[in-house]
Amino acid sequence: MPREPKPRISAKNIQGLKYFDRLKPLFAPLHDMAVDRSGNRQLHYDEYASIILLFFFNPLLTSLRSLQRASCLEKIQAKLGCPRTSLGALSAAARVFDAEPLQHVVGELVKEALPLQAGKDAEVLRGLTAVDGSLLPALPKMAWALWVDEKHHAAKLHLHFDVFKGIPFYATVTDGNGNEKKELRAALQPGRLYVIDRGYAEFRLFQDIVDAKSSFIGRICDNAVYELVEERPLSGDARKAGVVRDVVVWLGGKARGPVFKQKLRLVFVANGKTDSQGRPEILLLASDHLDLDAAWIALGYKYRWTVEVYQPKCPSSARLYQPAA
């Protein structure tokens, strides 16, 4: 069967233009930060950011060429405050402009975002932040994204997701072998409750989170070494949440030397699955929160799956991704 023709790009079928009234002042400091003069037309950083952002509001725009065509529309030029650009300028811009200054813009928008979920969960688990790393397919010509071997290329997105606002608020991109613990350590903020999976189970990282004036709920290996300080009784809510044991400990053995400056919490939670021998699978969760009922620790970790199901829109054309300079 012949392919269905794509809709013609016109001002009538472009969406999301109303948001640029708010975004233009945030992008303004980028204007003189960098300019691409590689073609006949100059492309400023704020103009490039606006054009690329237009892609995320419009399923109709699927490639750099479609974005270039959209930039030719007078309505788009007026609303975004940018001139008509060329395909060559858009293609080269990803190598000219550094993504780091956009972190400030994202941070300002996150401050204004209202929680999507309120109530007891959001109140008790204030600042709950799910962190995860995800592999993104990369073009073979993106040599910096070498992953398994020369035939496999991937980038890794390290994402911080505000659970109750339902939005990402921080992200970095590395090659496919980028160290998740290193990226999280470099991005720690105060006032957060980081919920992380077993891939982040490093005692030094746990202490760094506490030293950054934040807290954590993290899954650790089943064979973790610890010194028991207190065995706590389980509440009815904890039992309903699948908690089978709640203890206060000094985590780590003497052979590894002192890492923690404070006692920690270990909460053992049945996840409803069984192993190959038919025994219940137990998740071992560590946290510096000694005052919360164990049910909240279990619930906090359950919320970690929000970052797993969050799917940012990815371009159908890999040409939107270019190797960094």
C-alpha positions as CSV (number, residue, x, y, z in Angstrom):
1,M,0.0,0.0,0.0
2,P,1.3,3.5,-0.8
3,R,2.3,5.6,2.2
4,E,-0.2,8.1,3.5
5,P,1.0,11.6,2.7
6,K,2.2,13.7,5.6
7,P,0.1,16.8,6.5
8,R,1.4,20.0,5.1
9,I,3.1,22.2,7.7
10,S,1.2,25.4,8.2
11,A,0.6,27.9,10.9
12,K,-2.9,26.4,11.5
13,N,-1.6,23.0,12.5
14,I,1.3,24.1,14.7
15,Q,0.6,23.7,18.4
16,G,2.1,25.1,21.7
17,L,2.9,28.6,20.6
18,K,1.1,30.1,23.6
19,Y,3.9,28.7,25.9
20,F,6.6,30.8,24.3
21,D,5.2,34.0,25.8
22,R,6.5,32.6,29.1
23,L,9.6,30.9,27.7
24,K,11.1,33.8,25.7
25,P,12.2,35.8,28.8
26,L,13.9,32.6,30.2
27,F,15.7,32.0,26.9
28,A,16.7,35.7,26.5
29,P,20.1,35.4,28.4
30,L,21.1,32.7,25.9
31,H,20.9,35.1,23.0
32,D,24.5,36.5,23.2
33,M,25.9,33.4,24.8
34,A,26.7,31.7,21.5
35,V,26.1,32.3,17.9
36,D,26.4,29.9,15.0
37,R,28.0,31.8,12.0
38,S,28.7,28.7,10.0
39,G,26.1,29.5,7.3
40,N,24.8,32.5,5.5
41,R,22.5,33.3,8.4
42,Q,23.4,33.7,12.0
43,L,21.6,31.5,14.5
44,H,21.6,32.5,18.1
45,Y,21.3,30.1,21.0
46,D,17.9,31.3,22.2
47,E,16.5,30.9,18.6
48,Y,17.9,27.4,18.3
49,A,16.4,26.4,21.7
50,S,13.0,27.8,20.7
51,I,13.0,25.9,17.3
52,I,14.0,22.6,18.9
53,L,11.4,23.0,21.7
54,L,8.8,23.5,19.1
55,F,9.4,19.9,18.0
56,F,8.3,18.6,21.4
57,F,4.9,20.3,21.1
58,N,4.2,19.1,17.6
59,P,4.0,15.4,16.5
60,L,3.7,16.8,13.0
61,L,7.4,17.9,13.1
62,T,9.5,14.8,12.8
63,S,12.9,15.9,11.5
64,L,15.3,18.8,11.1
65,R,13.9,19.5,7.7
66,S,10.4,19.9,9.0
67,L,11.6,22.2,11.7
68,Q,13.4,24.3,9.1
69,R,10.1,24.5,7.1
70,A,8.3,25.6,10.2
71,S,10.8,28.4,10.8
72,C,9.8,29.8,7.4
73,L,6.3,30.6,8.7
74,E,5.8,34.2,9.6
75,K,3.6,33.3,12.6
76,I,6.3,31.1,14.0
77,Q,9.0,33.7,13.5
78,A,6.9,36.3,15.3
79,K,6.0,34.0,18.2
80,L,9.4,32.5,18.7
81,G,11.3,35.7,17.9
82,C,13.6,34.0,15.4
83,P,14.3,34.5,11.7
84,R,14.0,31.8,9.0
85,T,16.9,29.4,9.5
86,S,18.6,27.0,7.1
87,L,18.9,23.2,7.3
88,G,22.6,23.5,7.5
89,A,22.5,25.9,10.4
90,L,20.2,23.6,12.4
91,S,22.3,20.6,11.7
92,A,25.5,22.3,12.8
93,A,24.0,24.0,15.8
94,A,24.1,20.9,18.0
95,R,27.9,21.0,17.8
96,V,28.1,24.7,18.5
97,F,25.8,25.2,21.5
98,D,26.6,23.6,24.8
99,A,23.5,22.2,26.6
100,E,24.6,23.1,30.1
101,P,23.2,26.7,30.1
102,L,19.7,25.2,29.5
103,Q,19.9,23.6,33.0
104,H,19.2,27.0,34.5
105,V,16.1,27.4,32.3
106,V,14.8,24.0,33.3
107,G,15.5,24.8,36.9
108,E,13.4,28.0,36.8
109,L,10.5,26.2,35.2
110,V,10.6,23.4,37.7
111,K,10.3,25.9,40.6
112,E,7.0,27.1,39.0
113,A,5.6,23.6,38.4
114,L,2.7,22.7,40.7
115,P,2.4,19.2,42.2
116,L,0.2,16.9,40.3
117,Q,-0.4,14.8,43.4
118,A,-1.1,16.2,46.9
119,G,-2.2,14.6,50.1
120,K,-0.5,12.5,52.8
121,D,2.0,10.8,50.4
122,A,3.4,14.1,49.1
123,E,3.4,15.5,52.6
124,V,5.3,12.7,54.2
125,L,7.6,11.9,51.3
126,R,8.4,15.5,50.6
127,G,11.0,16.0,47.8
128,L,10.7,12.4,46.6
129,T,13.1,12.2,43.6
130,A,13.4,9.1,41.5
131,V,16.8,8.7,39.7
132,D,17.6,6.3,36.9
133,G,19.8,5.8,33.9
134,S,18.4,4.8,30.5
135,L,20.1,3.8,27.3
136,L,19.2,5.7,24.1
137,P,20.1,4.4,20.6
138,A,22.8,6.5,18.9
139,L,24.0,6.9,15.3
140,P,27.1,4.9,14.2
141,K,28.8,8.2,13.4
142,M,28.5,9.3,17.0
143,A,31.9,8.0,18.0
144,W,31.7,9.4,21.5
145,A,28.6,7.1,22.1
146,L,30.6,3.8,21.7
147,W,28.9,1.3,23.9
148,V,29.5,-2.4,23.7
149,D,31.8,-2.4,20.6
150,E,32.3,-0.5,17.4
151,K,29.0,-1.8,16.0
152,H,26.9,-0.7,19.0
153,H,26.5,2.9,19.9
154,A,24.3,4.3,22.7
155,A,24.0,7.4,24.9
156,K,22.9,7.2,28.5
157,L,20.3,9.6,29.9
158,H,20.7,10.2,33.6
159,L,17.4,11.5,34.8
160,H,16.1,13.0,38.0
161,F,12.3,12.8,38.2
162,D,10.2,14.8,40.7
163,V,7.6,12.1,41.6
164,F,4.8,14.3,42.9
165,K,5.2,17.1,40.3
166,G,5.4,14.4,37.6
167,I,8.3,16.1,35.8
168,P,12.0,15.6,35.2
169,F,14.0,18.5,36.7
170,Y,17.6,17.5,36.0
171,A,19.3,15.4,33.3
172,T,22.7,14.7,31.9
173,V,23.7,12.6,28.8
174,T,26.9,10.5,28.7
175,D,28.1,7.7,26.5
176,G,26.4,4.3,27.1
177,N,29.0,3.3,29.7
178,G,28.5,6.5,31.7
179,N,28.8,5.9,35.5
180,E,25.4,6.4,37.1
181,K,26.8,6.9,40.6
182,K,29.3,9.5,39.4
183,E,26.5,11.4,37.6
184,L,24.2,11.4,40.7
185,R,27.0,12.4,43.0
186,A,27.8,15.5,40.8
187,A,24.1,16.5,40.8
188,L,23.1,16.2,44.4
189,Q,20.8,18.9,45.8
190,P,19.7,19.7,49.3
191,G,16.1,19.0,50.4
192,R,15.6,15.9,48.3
193,L,14.5,12.4,49.1
194,Y,16.3,10.3,46.5
195,V,14.9,6.9,45.7
196,I,17.3,4.7,43.8
197,D,17.6,1.1,42.7
198,R,20.4,-1.4,43.3
199,G,22.6,0.0,40.6
200,Y,23.3,3.0,42.9
201,A,24.1,0.8,45.9
202,E,27.4,2.4,47.1
203,F,27.9,3.2,50.7
204,R,30.0,6.3,50.0
205,L,27.3,7.7,47.7
206,F,24.7,7.1,50.5
207,Q,26.8,9.2,52.9
208,D,27.3,11.9,50.2
209,I,23.6,12.2,49.9
210,V,23.2,12.8,53.6
211,D,26.1,15.2,53.6
212,A,24.3,17.2,50.9
213,K,21.4,17.7,53.3
214,S,19.2,15.2,51.6
215,S,17.9,11.8,52.3
216,F,17.6,8.5,50.5
217,I,15.7,5.2,50.1
218,G,17.9,2.8,48.2
219,R,17.8,-0.9,47.5
220,I,21.0,-2.8,48.5
221,C,22.3,-6.3,47.9
222,D,20.8,-9.1,50.0
223,N,24.2,-10.0,51.4
224,A,25.0,-6.6,52.8
225,V,27.0,-6.6,56.0
226,Y,25.7,-4.7,59.0
227,E,25.8,-4.5,62.8
228,L,22.3,-4.7,64.4
229,V,21.4,-1.9,66.8
230,E,17.7,-2.2,67.2
231,E,14.9,-4.5,66.0
232,R,11.7,-2.6,65.6
233,P,8.1,-3.9,65.9
234,L,6.0,-3.7,62.7
235,S,2.9,-1.6,62.5
236,G,-0.3,-2.9,60.8
237,D,0.3,-0.5,57.9
238,A,3.9,-1.9,57.5
239,R,2.6,-5.5,57.4
240,K,0.0,-4.5,54.8
241,A,2.8,-2.9,52.7
242,G,4.7,-6.2,52.7
243,V,7.3,-5.3,55.3
244,V,8.6,-8.4,57.1
245,R,11.4,-6.8,59.1
246,D,12.5,-3.3,60.3
247,V,15.9,-2.7,61.9
248,V,18.3,0.1,62.8
249,V,21.9,-0.8,62.0
250,W,25.4,0.3,61.4
251,L,25.8,-0.5,57.7
252,G,29.1,-2.0,56.5
253,G,31.7,-4.3,58.0
254,K,34.9,-3.4,59.8
255,A,37.1,-4.6,56.9
256,R,35.8,-1.8,54.7
257,G,36.5,0.9,57.3
258,P,34.1,3.5,58.6
259,V,31.9,5.1,55.9
260,F,28.7,6.2,57.7
261,K,28.5,8.9,60.3
262,Q,25.1,7.9,61.5
263,K,23.0,4.8,62.0
264,L,20.7,3.7,59.2
265,R,17.5,1.9,58.6
266,L,17.0,-1.4,56.9
267,V,13.5,-2.4,55.8
268,F,12.9,-5.9,54.4
269,V,9.9,-5.9,52.0
270,A,8.3,-8.9,50.2
271,N,7.7,-7.8,46.6
272,G,5.1,-10.6,45.9
273,K,7.4,-12.6,43.7
274,T,9.2,-15.9,44.3
275,D,12.7,-17.0,43.2
276,S,13.7,-20.0,41.2
277,Q,13.3,-22.2,44.3
278,G,9.9,-20.9,45.2
279,R,11.0,-18.7,48.1
280,P,9.5,-15.2,48.5
281,E,11.7,-12.5,47.1
282,I,12.7,-9.9,49.7
283,L,13.8,-6.3,48.8
284,L,16.4,-4.9,51.2
285,L,15.9,-1.1,51.5
286,A,18.3,1.2,53.2
287,S,17.4,4.7,54.4
288,D,18.7,7.4,56.7
289,H,15.0,8.1,57.8
290,L,14.8,6.6,61.3
291,D,11.5,8.4,62.1
292,L,9.2,7.1,59.4
293,D,7.0,4.1,59.7
294,A,8.4,1.3,57.6
295,A,5.3,1.4,55.4
296,W,6.4,4.8,54.1
297,I,9.9,3.5,53.3
298,A,8.2,0.7,51.3
299,L,5.9,3.1,49.5
300,G,8.7,5.5,48.7
301,Y,10.6,2.8,46.9
302,K,7.4,1.7,45.1
303,Y,7.2,5.2,43.7
304,R,10.6,4.8,42.1
305,W,8.8,3.2,39.1
306,T,7.5,6.6,38.1
307,V,10.9,7.3,36.5
308,E,10.7,3.9,34.7
309,V,7.3,4.6,33.1
310,Y,8.1,8.2,32.2
311,Q,8.9,8.3,28.5
312,P,10.2,11.6,27.1
313,K,9.3,12.2,23.5
314,C,12.2,11.1,21.3
315,P,12.7,12.2,17.7
316,S,11.7,9.7,15.0
317,S,14.6,11.0,13.0
318,A,18.0,10.4,14.6
319,R,19.3,13.5,12.7
320,L,18.1,15.6,15.5
321,Y,21.0,14.1,17.6
322,Q,24.4,15.1,16.6
323,P,27.8,14.3,18.3
324,A,29.0,17.0,20.7
325,A,32.0,19.0,19.7
